[in-house]
Amino acid sequence: MSAPKTDMYKQENQQRGPMRGMVFVVGFALSLVSLMIWLSRNGSTPEGAETQIDGRTGAEAPAEGN
């Protein structure tokens, strides 16, 4: 059996708004992910200390910039 009264143009017009909303949400999510990646790659290292602590061993290490 087929569905009664299928009007493709009417269905297309009714689904246009929700489809735009889904595209907006996906675009917003992608922009947040790209922002997180950019922030993690461009993070700054601490500056100004004479000695710095090595995070792996806990030992003091001379600052690289000095």
C-alpha positions in Angstrom: 0.0 0.0 0.0 1.2 3.5 -0.7 0.8 6.5 1.5 -2.3 8.6 0.7 -2.1 12.2 -0.4 1.7 12.5 -0.8 2.5 16.0 -1.9 6.2 16.3 -2.3 6.3 20.1 -2.6 4.3 20.5 0.6 6.6 18.1 2.5 9.7 19.8 1.1 8.4 23.2 2.4 7.5 21.7 5.8 11.0 20.2 6.3 13.0 23.2 5.2 13.1 24.8 8.6 14.2 21.8 10.6 16.9 21.0 8.0 18.3 24.5 8.3 18.3 24.1 12.1 20.3 20.9 11.8 22.8 22.4 9.4 23.2 25.3 11.8 23.8 23.0 14.8 26.4 20.9 12.9 28.2 24.1 11.8 28.2 25.5 15.3 29.6 22.2 16.7 32.3 22.1 14.0 33.3 25.7 14.9 33.6 24.8 18.6 35.7 21.8 17.8 38.0 23.9 15.6 38.3 26.5 18.3 39.3 23.9 20.8 41.9 22.5 18.5 43.3 26.0 17.7 43.4 26.9 21.4 45.2 23.7 22.3 47.8 24.1 19.6 48.5 27.8 20.3 48.7 27.5 24.1 51.5 29.5 25.7 54.1 28.1 28.0 54.9 29.7 31.4 57.5 32.4 31.3 59.5 34.3 33.7 60.8 31.6 36.1 64.5 31.0 36.6 63.9 27.3 37.0 61.0 25.2 35.8 59.7 21.9 37.1 59.8 19.0 34.7 56.2 17.5 34.8 57.3 14.0 34.1 60.0 13.6 36.9 59.3 16.6 39.2 63.0 17.6 39.0 64.1 21.2 38.5 65.2 22.1 35.0 66.8 25.3 33.8 64.5 27.6 31.8 64.9 27.0 28.0 64.8 30.7 27.1 67.7 31.7 29.3 
